[in-house]
Amino acid sequence: RDTSEGVRVDVMGLKPGTYTLTVTTKSGTFTQSGIEVNEQDRSGYAHYNYTNGVGAYNDDGTLKQDAVVLYVTKDTAKTVTMTVKTDTNKTTKCVGIQSIIDALQKGKETRPVDIRIIGTVTKNDLDKISSSSEGLQVKGKNAYSDMKLTIEGVGSDACIKDFGILVRNAANVEIRNLSVLNFMDDGISIDTSNCNIWVHNLDIYYGQAGSDSDQKKGDGSIDVKKSQYCTISYNHFFDSGKCGLVDATPADSGYSDYLTYHHNWF
């Protein structure tokens, strides 16, 4: 898009390689060659023995076949639409980003979904929240439900503010390239019966004050509870006293294991 400082272009879903990009705007045509696209670091348990690609992307960085891409801004979070398969012979037109994710919980939609956030999206911008404690909720129908879902920021300034993301009963979910500001309880909560969850390249700042003495700047930045095969990588943690809880009560059945933390900055 045209900005006061020039033209900004975000190209997503490319295989690693060297590219030449030509862009035509009202100001003219511009060509930039020698653009290097590097491979994402897919080491860690989220990808262990899992070759289909976590989330809406293949392992080569391209979108999976038939993937639905939804662009979300502060102005479209309430109005973005998707027709979701909600029963064997039924589709439902869903409006608003949380309503769309809720419809995926029916477990009938087989297409991958890529939610791309542009700019800053606040809690007040959302159509609703389905987790009263965390904010945006990604929940499968049953334990370890295959979601094929990516939630990602576009460019270097994508941000969610005043809420976090809860993942529950889900498999095959990727969250990446976002700043998380002033979250409610946890920034990212991977809580109960999840697997193959990849959380990477986030900047997580402080949260809202809780009732306990150790929750003055929120509870947890990225918490993992009773979940398996997760990778937490290339994240930056700022100004929060509690960054990475793994199970509050690990003696319980179904405790978390097969977790990888790498290249995080605290």
DANOR-V517190 format. One record per run of one state. SS is the DSSP state (a for helix, b for strand, c for the rest). FROM is the first residue (numbers start at 1). LEN is the number of residues. If there is no record, write none. Layout:
SS,FROM,LEN
SS,FROM,LEN
This chain:
c,1,1
b,2,2
c,4,2
b,6,2
c,8,9
b,17,9
c,26,2
b,28,10
c,38,7
a,45,3
c,48,9
b,57,1
c,58,5
b,63,1
c,64,4
b,68,5
c,73,8
b,81,7
c,88,2
b,90,6
c,96,1
a,97,8
c,105,8
b,113,5
c,118,2
b,120,3
a,123,3
c,126,5
b,131,1
c,132,3
b,135,5
c,140,5
b,145,9
c,154,5
b,159,3
c,162,2
b,164,5
c,169,1
b,170,12
c,182,1
b,183,1
c,184,4
b,188,4
c,192,3
b,195,10
c,205,2
b,207,1
c,208,14
b,222,4
c,226,2
b,228,6
c,234,2
b,236,2
c,238,8
b,246,1
c,247,10
b,257,6
c,263,2
b,265,1
c,266,1
